Amino acid sequence: MANSAQARKRARQSIKQRAHNASLRSTFRTAVKRVQKAILAGDKAAAKSVYEESVPVIDRIADKKIVHKNKAARHKSRLSAQIKALSA
């Protein structure tokens, strides 16, 4: 347990920050899953539009260092390749 006032405050702040980061991480996963769902539906145009909506969300979360930039890039690359593989 924290002994100083400073350490107690940091403990309080870290709880709030952890909850905020978890929320953003969830938003990231939801954005990826929305694109995957559109890909599974097989509609290339719909998948592409959902992907274009999700890219800024993924980038914003990576910029805040909630997920590593390479992880975000990897997800975007794989989703883009899956969309390109769909038949028009």
N, C-alpha and C positions, 0 to 999 in steps of 0.2 A: 504494500500500500504506500501511496505517496505521503511523504512526511512534511515537505515544505509547502507553503502556499503556492509557489510557482509550479511545483510538481503536480499539485492537486488541480490547478487550472489547466495544465497541459493534458492531464488525464481526461478532464471534462471536454476539452477541445478535440482530443483525438477520437472520442466516442462520436461526437457530432460529425467530424470529418470522415470517419469510417462509414457512417451511414450514408453520407452524401456520395462518397466514392462507390459504395455498393449500388446506389441508385443509378449512377452513371454507367457502371459496368452492366447493369441489367438493361439499360437502354441500348447499349452496344450489342448485347446478345439478341435483343428483340429485333433490332434493325437487320442483323444478319439472318435471323430466322424468317423474317418477312420476305427477304429476297429468296431464301431457299424454298419457301412455300410456293412462291410465284414460279420458280423454276420447275418444281415438281408438278405444278398444274400444266406445264407445257406450253404456255402462251409466251412467246418470245417478246412481243411488244409490251405486255404487262410486266414481265420480269425486268425488262430494261428500264421501264419507268420507275418501278419500285427500287431498283438498284441505284438509279440516279438520285432518288430521294434519300437513300440510305448513306451514300458516300459522304455527304457533308457531316452527317451525324457521327459516322465512324472516324472521320478526320478530326472533328472537334474533340472527341473523347481521347484520341491519341495525342492531340496537342496538349491536353491537360495532364498527360502522362498517367492516365487511369489504366490504359493498356499500352504496351510498347508500340512504337511507330512501325516496327517491322511486322508485328502481329497484325496490326491494322492493314498494312500493305498486303500481307499474305492473304488475309480474308478477302480483300477487294479483288486481288488477282484471281483467286480461285473462283469467286462468284462470277467475275467477268468471263472467265474461260468457260464456265458452265453455261452461261447465257449464250455465248458465241456458239457452243456446241449444239444448242437447240435448233431444230429445223424450223425454218421460217414458215 
